[in-house]
Amino acid sequence: MSRKVIILFFLLAILSLNVLIQNNTSFSTQMEKIYNNKLSESSSLIWHDDCSNTSSFPDLANAWYNGAMGDIASANGYIYATNYGSASGEHGPVYYHTFTSTIPISQLDWIEAEIQLDGSSAIGAAAIMLYDSDYKRIAILDVADSWIADNEAAAYAGWYDVDFNAAYTPKNHPGDTLLEPYRETLRLEINSTGLFGLIPRVGEYKMLDVTDLELEREISYLCVQFRQKDSYTPCQTMKIYDIQMKYRIIEEDTTSSTITHPPDMIIPPSHTNYSITWLAYDLYPATYNIYQNGSLVSSRSWDNDAIIYNLTALELGTYEYLIVIYDTSGNSAVDVVMVFVREIPNLSNPLDYQLIISIGAIVVIIIFVGVIIKNRG
């Protein structure tokens, strides 16, 4: 026997043993490997400004409002307004922060602000507002003096649709004098049922159903606004202490599903006890198609369960089984299994074929070792 032939038989033996090992790999082991490749569905971010300086609000938006004027400054952990007049129609400044990427309302969890009014003679308000790219207001968290409500001060939240139709939490607080200094933390929160205003002295107040929120609308700007009423004493003691907003980033799914690669097969004709099993995983599974020699033979939905295709009544020949699995984003993964239908001795158990292959491999290895020993002798 030539050396090349011996080496060829040796390689075939190793391949046969590898096929046997692959076929005996447990379902749980394969699934464990697949689940190690999970994707992140989304991540939550919190935009936070502690108001120790004004760097988060570099851009002046006074042109957005009639009579807006002045500047903002910071001291002792809060932002306040400066340099605006007290004549009729003169209001305080508006500065804004531009988000790096727009935030759909559907991805907003909540926004809150801590605001304080100090001067009992001051007539004004301080607010945090969200705007879209067309400079249309989406939301407001506002603390104001008595010109807003019937009490000495008021805290409220508001929400605006694209046509400026508004929904508010109650502006009056019956039974509360709310004497200044008045400091409050206000929050707007969105969940699966709707929009809620959380004002500590008012409680939780449902403002809108989730279907009324124009969820596709996008947030572009966050503003701080200080304002006074007509010619009253400027409210120079309006203070904003803290601003936070939580939202979600949904990452685009560009990753294909993970799929196992079953080995090629040799089976006898007209046998019904053989099948191909694929194990696959995706966060957003959708459908799969199986093709036999280019013709579609199976098309079904897929939910991370094992995909099993039975091989029944195949005649002698060579068959290519190609599977294409899809997720909901349209990403796909592909695998091909070749099935060779050959005349094989009629044994009682399909596993006996693998046993014959394994025994043959061992015999070849023994012959190979014997030849080497003989040559060395």
Backbone torsions as a table, in degrees:
resi	resn	phi	psi	omega
1	MET	NA	128.0	-176.3
2	SER	-71.0	158.3	-179.4
3	ARG	-62.8	-39.0	-179.7
4	LYS	-62.9	-41.1	179.5
5	VAL	-64.5	-42.2	179.8
6	ILE	-61.6	-45.1	179.9
7	ILE	-62.3	-39.3	179.2
8	LEU	-62.4	-45.5	178.0
9	PHE	-62.7	-37.2	-179.6
10	PHE	-63.5	-43.6	178.3
11	LEU	-65.1	-39.7	177.5
12	LEU	-63.6	-36.7	179.2
13	ALA	-64.3	-44.4	178.9
14	ILE	-62.0	-42.1	178.5
15	LEU	-61.4	-41.2	180.0
16	SER	-64.1	-42.1	178.3
17	LEU	-64.3	-38.0	179.2
18	ASN	-63.6	-40.0	176.5
19	VAL	-60.2	-43.4	-179.9
20	LEU	-62.7	-42.0	-179.4
21	ILE	-65.5	-42.4	179.7
22	GLN	-61.9	-40.9	-178.7
23	ASN	-66.8	-24.2	-177.9
24	ASN	-95.4	0.9	176.7
25	THR	-64.8	130.3	-173.3
26	SER	-71.3	153.6	177.5
27	PHE	-58.7	-44.7	-176.8
28	SER	-64.6	-37.4	179.6
29	THR	-64.8	-43.5	-179.9
30	GLN	-66.1	-41.3	179.8
31	MET	-66.5	-33.8	177.5
32	GLU	-61.6	-41.2	178.5
33	LYS	-64.4	-40.1	-178.2
34	ILE	-67.0	-44.3	-175.2
35	TYR	-69.1	-13.9	176.4
36	ASN	-72.3	-7.2	-176.5
37	ASN	-111.0	33.9	-179.6
38	LYS	-67.9	153.3	177.0
39	LEU	-102.4	160.0	174.5
40	SER	-86.3	126.1	-179.2
41	GLU	-71.8	-46.4	179.2
42	SER	-161.7	166.9	176.5
43	SER	-134.1	144.8	-179.3
44	SER	-98.7	140.4	177.7
45	LEU	-125.3	147.7	173.8
46	ILE	-119.5	115.7	171.8
47	TRP	-83.8	127.4	-173.2
48	HIS	-138.7	133.2	171.3
49	ASP	-130.1	121.3	-177.9
50	ASP	-85.9	3.9	174.3
51	CYS	63.0	22.4	176.0
52	SER	-76.3	-15.7	173.8
53	ASN	-152.9	178.7	-175.5
54	THR	-106.5	14.8	-173.6
55	SER	-64.8	-24.0	179.9
56	SER	-74.0	-12.7	-176.2
57	PHE	-127.2	71.3	-174.3
58	PRO	-81.6	-15.2	-168.6
59	ASP	-108.4	130.3	-179.8
60	LEU	-82.4	133.1	-179.3
61	ALA	-123.1	26.2	-178.7
62	ASN	-59.2	-28.3	-179.6
63	ALA	-66.1	-16.1	179.2
64	TRP	-72.3	-18.9	-171.9
65	TYR	-129.6	139.4	174.7
66	ASN	-68.4	128.0	176.4
67	GLY	81.6	-0.5	179.0
68	ALA	-70.5	138.4	-179.2
69	MET	-160.6	169.0	175.8
70	GLY	100.8	-173.6	-176.3
71	ASP	-132.5	173.4	172.5
72	ILE	-118.8	152.6	178.4
73	ALA	-143.7	173.7	179.2
74	SER	-135.1	149.3	177.2
75	ALA	-165.5	138.4	173.7
76	ASN	54.8	33.9	174.2
77	GLY	84.8	20.4	176.1
78	TYR	-145.3	161.4	175.5
79	ILE	-105.3	139.7	179.1
80	TYR	-141.5	173.8	-176.7
81	ALA	-102.3	147.0	177.8
82	THR	-140.8	165.0	167.1
83	ASN	61.2	45.8	171.2
84	TYR	-133.9	153.9	-171.8
85	GLY	-83.1	-179.0	-177.1
86	SER	-120.6	8.3	179.8
87	ALA	-72.7	164.0	-179.3
88	SER	-59.4	132.1	178.0
89	GLY	87.0	-4.0	179.2
90	GLU	-93.5	121.4	-177.2
91	HIS	-116.5	179.9	-176.8
92	GLY	-83.3	-178.2	-174.0
93	PRO	-82.9	159.7	173.7
94	VAL	-130.5	121.2	176.1
95	TYR	-123.3	153.1	-174.3
96	TYR	-138.6	156.6	174.7
97	HIS	-110.0	134.8	178.0
98	THR	-102.0	122.3	178.1
99	PHE	-71.0	142.5	-178.9
100	THR	-59.2	-42.3	175.4
101	SER	-127.3	142.6	177.9
102	THR	-64.4	151.9	-175.9
103	ILE	-119.2	111.9	176.3
104	PRO	-60.7	144.2	177.7
105	ILE	-57.4	-31.7	179.4
106	SER	-62.0	-18.4	-178.6
107	GLN	-105.6	4.2	177.4
108	LEU	-85.7	127.9	175.9
109	ASP	-94.5	-52.0	178.6
110	TRP	-164.3	160.2	170.8
111	ILE	-137.1	138.9	179.1
112	GLU	-142.5	156.9	179.6
113	ALA	-146.7	146.8	175.3
114	GLU	-109.4	117.3	-171.9
115	ILE	-130.6	146.1	-178.9
116	GLN	-136.4	142.0	169.7
117	LEU	-117.4	133.7	-175.0
118	ASP	-110.7	-42.3	-168.8
119	GLY	-84.7	123.4	-178.3
120	SER	-70.0	-22.1	179.4
121	SER	-91.7	-3.6	-176.8
122	ALA	-83.4	141.2	176.8
123	ILE	-120.9	102.7	-177.0
124	GLY	-173.4	-166.1	-177.8
125	ALA	-158.0	158.3	173.5
126	ALA	-130.6	137.7	-173.3
127	ALA	-144.3	154.2	168.9
128	ILE	-113.1	133.2	-176.1
129	MET	-136.1	150.2	173.2
130	LEU	-110.9	141.1	-179.1
131	TYR	-132.6	154.8	174.1
132	ASP	-91.2	-176.8	-175.2
133	SER	-68.9	-16.6	177.0
134	ASP	-94.1	13.4	179.1
135	TYR	63.2	30.7	174.9
136	LYS	-99.3	133.5	-175.0
137	ARG	-68.2	139.0	176.0
138	ILE	-108.2	-44.5	-173.8
139	ALA	-149.4	157.9	176.3
140	ILE	-144.9	140.4	166.6
141	LEU	-118.9	118.4	-166.3
142	ASP	-132.8	135.6	169.2
143	VAL	-120.9	125.9	-171.1
144	ALA	-139.9	162.0	174.9
145	ASP	-81.7	-167.9	-165.6
146	SER	-68.6	-12.5	178.7
147	TRP	-70.9	-14.5	176.2
148	ILE	-84.9	-36.6	-173.6
149	ALA	-139.3	-171.5	-176.2
150	ASP	-89.9	-6.3	-177.4
151	ASN	-101.1	-177.7	178.5
152	GLU	-65.8	-29.3	178.4
153	ALA	-155.3	163.1	-179.3
154	ALA	-147.7	148.9	174.0
155	ALA	-127.9	133.4	-178.8
156	TYR	-153.2	164.7	175.5
157	ALA	-122.4	147.6	179.2
158	GLY	-137.8	153.4	179.3
159	TRP	-136.1	138.8	-172.4
160	TYR	-128.7	135.7	173.0
161	ASP	-84.3	-179.4	-173.8
162	VAL	-65.3	-19.9	177.3
163	ASP	-96.7	10.1	177.3
164	PHE	70.5	20.2	168.2
165	ASN	-72.7	133.2	-168.5
166	ALA	-117.9	150.6	169.7
167	ALA	-126.7	135.1	-175.3
168	TYR	-128.4	155.6	162.0
169	THR	-77.3	162.4	-179.9
170	PRO	-57.0	134.6	179.4
171	LYS	-89.9	-26.5	176.8
172	ASN	-92.2	144.6	-179.4
173	HIS	-120.1	84.6	-176.6
174	PRO	-55.4	134.9	176.4
175	GLY	86.2	-7.4	179.6
176	ASP	-112.5	129.2	175.3
177	THR	-83.5	-26.7	176.8
178	LEU	50.4	50.3	-179.5
179	LEU	-65.1	146.3	179.5
180	GLU	-82.2	156.9	0.9
181	PRO	-67.0	137.2	-174.8
182	TYR	-117.6	118.2	-177.3
183	ARG	-126.8	128.3	-173.1
184	GLU	-142.3	147.0	170.8
185	THR	-108.9	119.6	-176.3
186	LEU	-111.7	151.0	179.0
187	ARG	-144.6	141.3	165.4
188	LEU	-110.0	131.8	-174.6
189	GLU	-135.4	138.2	178.5
190	ILE	-116.4	129.9	172.0
191	ASN	-129.4	-166.9	-173.9
192	SER	-68.2	-15.2	-177.7
193	THR	-102.9	-22.7	-179.2
194	GLY	164.1	-164.6	-179.3
195	LEU	-104.3	133.8	-178.3
196	PHE	-128.7	139.6	170.3
197	GLY	-101.0	129.9	-179.9
198	LEU	-114.3	100.2	179.4
199	ILE	-116.4	115.5	-171.9
200	PRO	-51.2	-38.9	-178.0
201	ARG	-83.9	-7.7	177.9
202	VAL	-108.4	-36.4	-175.9
203	GLY	100.8	-168.0	179.1
204	GLU	-84.7	127.6	-174.3
205	TYR	-130.5	120.0	178.0
206	LYS	-77.2	125.6	-175.6
207	MET	-101.1	-40.3	-177.2
208	LEU	-149.6	153.4	168.4
209	ASP	-74.6	155.8	-177.4
210	VAL	-62.3	-27.8	-179.9
211	THR	-70.8	-12.2	-178.6
212	ASP	-99.6	11.2	-169.0
213	LEU	-97.6	0.1	-177.8
214	GLU	49.4	61.4	-170.6
215	LEU	-61.2	-22.3	-179.9
216	GLU	-80.3	-14.4	178.9
217	ARG	-64.9	146.2	-171.6
218	GLU	-117.9	140.4	178.5
219	ILE	-87.8	127.7	179.6
220	SER	-113.9	-32.9	-172.6
221	TYR	-133.3	150.1	169.6
222	LEU	-122.3	123.9	-174.5
223	CYS	-113.3	149.0	163.4
224	VAL	-109.3	136.0	-177.3
225	GLN	-135.1	133.4	172.0
226	PHE	-119.3	138.0	-178.0
227	ARG	-149.9	153.7	175.2
228	GLN	-120.4	169.4	-178.2
229	LYS	-105.5	112.7	174.6
230	ASP	51.5	-125.4	-173.6
231	SER	-102.7	17.8	-179.9
232	TYR	-71.0	171.7	179.9
233	THR	-59.1	129.1	179.5
234	PRO	-58.7	140.4	-179.6
235	CYS	-88.6	78.9	-178.7
236	GLN	-77.5	-6.7	-179.0
237	THR	-105.1	21.7	171.0
238	MET	-78.6	129.3	-173.9
239	LYS	-132.8	136.9	173.7
240	ILE	-112.7	120.3	-172.9
241	TYR	-97.9	-31.6	-173.6
242	ASP	-161.1	143.5	177.4
243	ILE	-137.9	131.0	176.7
244	GLN	-139.1	148.2	176.7
245	MET	-146.1	127.9	178.5
246	LYS	-108.2	131.8	178.5
247	TYR	-148.1	167.5	-176.5
248	ARG	-112.0	142.4	173.5
249	ILE	-105.5	117.7	177.4
250	ILE	-95.5	113.1	-178.4
251	GLU	-81.8	137.1	179.1
252	GLU	-65.1	131.4	-179.5
253	ASP	-82.4	104.8	178.0
254	THR	-116.5	11.3	-176.1
255	THR	-99.0	130.1	178.7
256	SER	-72.3	159.4	178.0
257	SER	-64.2	157.6	173.5
258	THR	-94.9	133.7	-177.2
259	ILE	-139.8	143.6	175.8
260	THR	-78.8	167.6	-177.2
261	HIS	-126.5	86.1	179.0
262	PRO	-58.4	150.1	-179.3
263	PRO	-72.9	159.4	172.3
264	ASP	-63.7	161.1	-172.0
265	MET	-132.6	149.0	168.8
266	ILE	-119.5	121.0	-176.3
267	ILE	-135.8	159.5	177.6
268	PRO	-79.4	160.9	179.4
269	PRO	-69.9	153.1	173.8
270	SER	57.2	28.9	179.2
271	HIS	-95.7	146.5	-174.9
272	THR	-116.3	5.8	-174.5
273	ASN	-103.9	19.2	-178.2
274	TYR	-117.6	149.1	177.3
275	SER	-154.9	161.9	173.5
276	ILE	-108.9	131.9	179.8
277	THR	-120.1	122.2	174.0
278	TRP	-108.8	138.3	172.5
279	LEU	-112.2	129.9	-176.5
280	ALA	-144.3	159.2	179.6
281	TYR	-145.3	142.2	172.2
282	ASP	-157.1	148.1	176.7
283	LEU	-64.7	-27.9	-176.3
284	TYR	-130.4	65.7	-177.7
285	PRO	-66.5	151.9	-178.6
286	ALA	-133.2	-80.5	-174.1
287	THR	-140.6	169.7	171.7
288	TYR	-144.0	153.9	174.0
289	ASN	-125.7	139.5	174.8
290	ILE	-119.6	132.4	-178.9
291	TYR	-118.6	135.2	173.9
292	GLN	-108.2	113.5	-177.8
293	ASN	49.9	41.3	176.0
294	GLY	89.8	-9.6	-179.8
295	SER	-102.4	134.8	-179.8
296	LEU	-67.6	125.0	-180.0
297	VAL	-119.5	-12.8	178.8
298	SER	-158.1	135.4	177.5
299	SER	-145.7	114.1	-173.8
300	ARG	-145.4	166.6	172.3
301	SER	-75.9	161.2	-172.4
302	TRP	-142.9	134.0	-175.9
303	ASP	-135.6	46.3	179.3
304	ASN	67.1	11.0	174.1
305	ASP	-84.6	163.3	178.5
306	ALA	-62.5	138.5	178.5
307	ILE	-101.4	113.8	-175.3
308	ILE	-117.6	126.1	176.5
309	TYR	-120.0	118.9	-177.5
310	ASN	-80.9	136.7	177.6
311	LEU	-100.4	105.7	-174.3
312	THR	-123.4	137.5	171.1
313	ALA	51.5	45.3	177.7
314	LEU	-84.4	136.6	176.5
315	GLU	-85.4	170.0	178.4
316	LEU	-55.4	135.4	179.9
317	GLY	154.4	-172.8	179.3
318	THR	-119.1	131.6	-175.1
319	TYR	-127.0	132.7	174.9
320	GLU	-104.5	123.2	176.8
321	TYR	-110.5	112.7	-179.1
322	LEU	-110.3	128.1	176.7
323	ILE	-114.2	137.5	174.3
324	VAL	-124.5	118.8	178.4
325	ILE	-108.2	144.3	-176.3
326	TYR	-124.3	147.3	168.4
327	ASP	-104.0	179.0	-174.5
328	THR	-68.9	-16.3	178.0
329	SER	-89.7	-1.3	179.3
330	GLY	90.5	0.4	175.0
331	ASN	-69.8	149.7	-176.9
332	SER	-134.5	157.5	173.3
333	ALA	-135.4	147.7	-171.8
334	VAL	-130.7	144.1	170.2
335	ASP	-144.5	152.0	179.5
336	VAL	-127.8	132.5	173.6
337	VAL	-121.9	127.6	176.8
338	MET	-94.1	132.5	178.1
339	VAL	-118.9	121.6	179.9
340	PHE	-106.8	116.4	179.5
341	VAL	-95.2	113.6	-175.2
342	ARG	-132.6	157.8	173.8
343	GLU	-72.0	121.9	-178.6
344	ILE	-132.4	144.2	176.9
345	PRO	-48.7	138.5	-174.8
346	ASN	-77.2	91.4	178.3
347	LEU	-94.8	160.7	-173.2
348	SER	-77.2	-26.7	-173.8
349	ASN	-126.6	128.1	178.6
350	PRO	-57.0	-28.4	-179.7
351	LEU	-67.4	-20.6	179.7
352	ASP	-63.8	-29.5	178.1
353	TYR	-62.4	-42.9	178.1
354	GLN	-65.4	-35.1	178.9
355	LEU	-64.2	-41.9	178.9
356	ILE	-61.5	-43.9	179.6
357	ILE	-60.3	-43.4	-178.6
358	SER	-65.0	-43.4	179.4
359	ILE	-63.1	-42.3	177.9
360	GLY	-60.4	-39.9	178.9
361	ALA	-63.1	-41.9	-179.6
362	ILE	-64.8	-41.3	179.0
363	VAL	-61.1	-43.6	179.7
364	VAL	-61.3	-42.1	179.4
365	ILE	-61.9	-42.7	-180.0
366	ILE	-62.3	-44.2	178.6
367	ILE	-61.0	-43.4	-178.9
368	PHE	-61.1	-45.9	179.2
369	VAL	-63.1	-40.9	179.7
370	GLY	-61.6	-41.9	179.6
371	VAL	-62.9	-41.8	179.4
372	ILE	-61.4	-44.6	-179.5
373	ILE	-62.9	-41.9	-179.3
374	LYS	-63.8	-43.3	-179.7
375	ASN	-63.7	-37.6	179.9
376	ARG	-72.4	-28.5	179.4
377	GLY	-72.5	NA	NA
